[in-house]
Amino acid sequence: MHHSKMASTALVLLLASTTPIFASPLSRRSEHSVVTSPGEYDIDGVPFDSDTLEEFFGNRRRSLNSKSIDYDAVAEWIVPTKDAATRKEACHDIKKGNDSSVECVNELSHVFEGLIVKSSLAKLLAVCTKYSSKLDKISPALTAQISEVQTQATWGIDRIDGDRDQEFNHNPNAGAGVKVFVGDTGVRCTHNEFGNRCVPGWSAYHGGACDPNDMSCATDGHGHGTHVAGTIGGTTYGVSKSVTIVAVKMLADNGGGSMANCIKGIEWVMEQKEAEPNTPMVISMSLAGAKNTPFNTAITSAHNAGIVVSVGAGNANRDACKDSPASAPHAITVGATTWSDAKAGFSNYGPCLDIWAPGTKITSAWASSDSATKSKGGTSMACPHVSGVLAQILSEYPSYTPDQAKASLLISASSNEISGIPSSPKTTTKFLSNQISPVSPTPSPSTSSPTASTTPSPSTPNPTPSPTPSAPPTQPVTTTTPAPVLPCKSWCATHSKPWSKKCNWKSCRGCSNQCKTTTATPSPSTSSPTPSPSTSSPTPSTTPSPSTTTPAPVLPCKSWCRGTNSRPWSKICNWKNHCSGCNQCN
């Protein structure tokens, strides 16, 4: 190991003042040499992560086997190696040994090179001493827990469309072609909320990868995972109602489990991405535990492989940077809000938090039967709202990278609407919206499948029958003209969301320049429904007329609303009701 030595002493002297459970049994084994450096303990030359080791042996949280862990107790250890050869050799040595109390549980090659080893600390040291110079810091597999609070009723999906009208303004094809891997207590895939869109994927308690036809694999004996999945993609309670749910059972039916199982689950999802590189994928994990470097590293690896990761911030009303997976730099970390647009009292916060979403009194599917529902609260309930919108973004723009998907999520979000956010440490005010906006540069929207497009062309069948609109021009017309060229409501309809406080299209409140003070009357050429020869010519003229930059007058009413300027489900321009709310149509 290459670091400056700060102390070398018996382990009991190093840890006795802060971790008596760790120190006491080792005090009888003074032959162990410990060297400390920032964030690290070297025990007999074997490197350990100091924070997780103290958390583990300090027993500040429930241990893996629900009893006080001591020197001789068997537990799982995350052992990162510096190369694949060391990983293979170490696992081989453990397997060929005669000691049945030491087990190489898993080899890891996707999240990072390393092993999951089940043994006591004493025997782990004996095994790892040979490879000490080829190992990164070892961590005990801390406990991960679901994050929820019991509550009563739902409102979340209504809120994220920006308008509390007891209607969920959404794209029925949202999530089509996208897989969301729900890392949780499993999912009851037979629940009525999922139809045929849910499959068992992997289970830490069923031998690993599932037979997709075996509904007993990765099933949910708790309810939490089914609730989360229902918010992501349930027919009634879900954000993205066409997404595919894949159950990844990381936690046991009691709601707890090892972070090693979370890492193994991520490893399996990365294998799926490797097998299906063109399928957009999201990992949704509504769970929390103490900050853990290997867990965070696994999330970074998934991100780098092209997988978007969404996680709950945790329910301790503290800085989310103290927990994992909330502290992972490449996770999208979600805090919880109440119906009254306030920070939920239990929700974590801080600079590691990326966005807020509804997280109290959320009703969704439950695992007790195929029709069961339940109301729950927690950042566990906020996270799947975000996972659902991420699936919606990726279904519309399947070539987005994880960073582009996150950027779209955040630029679509509203700001400064949530009260009660602590002033320190600094925390985002972004609140989730499903009225998504593309990022720049914008990948071309998916057009290969009608179900994957949120902006169907007039020839594309729609779930709800509607009047047949006029065909749009082959080249969509984009608007580049500022407000004075368009009437008030036209400007609002094309430049702002209907629920936005910046510009309320119903009365154009809040648009002082564009709406309240704009009195200019458009010239005849800008309001004519028939394009002039110069505007339809592919060759630009030297002096373009104003009509070349105004979208509405060039297209017939319903074509404008449905085709190039508004989604069919958007309240910005309601093409089903004769384009109500659009001056271009009325």
Secondary structure, DSSP 4 states (H G I P E B T S, - for coil): --S----EEEHHHHHTTT-HHHHHHHTT-TT-EEEEETTEEEETTEEEEHHHHHHHHHT-S--TTSS---TT--EEEEEEBSSHHHHHHHHHHHHHSS-TT-EEEEEESSSSSEEEEEE-HHHHHHHHGGGGGGB--BEE--EEEE--EE-----HHHHTTT--SS-----TTTTTT-EEEEEES---TTSTTTTT-EEEEEETTTTEEPPTT-TTTT--SSSHHHHHHHHHH-TTT-SSTTPEEEEEE-S-TTSEEEHHHHHHHHHHHHHHHHH-TTS-EEEEE-EEEE--HHHHHHHHHHHHTT-EEEEE--SSSSBGGGEETTT-TTSEEEEEE-TTSBB-TT--BSTT--EEEE-SSEEEE-TTSTT-EEEEESHHHHHHHHHHHHHHHHHH-TT--HHHHHHHHHHHSB-S--B---SSS-----B--SS----SSPPPPP-S-GGG-SS--TTS--SS--PPPPPPPSS-------GGGS-HHHHHHHHS-TT-SS-BTTTTBT-IIIIIS--PPPPHHHH-SSPPHHHH-SSPPSS--GGGG-HHHHS-HHHIIIIIS--TT-TTSBTTTTTBT-TTT-
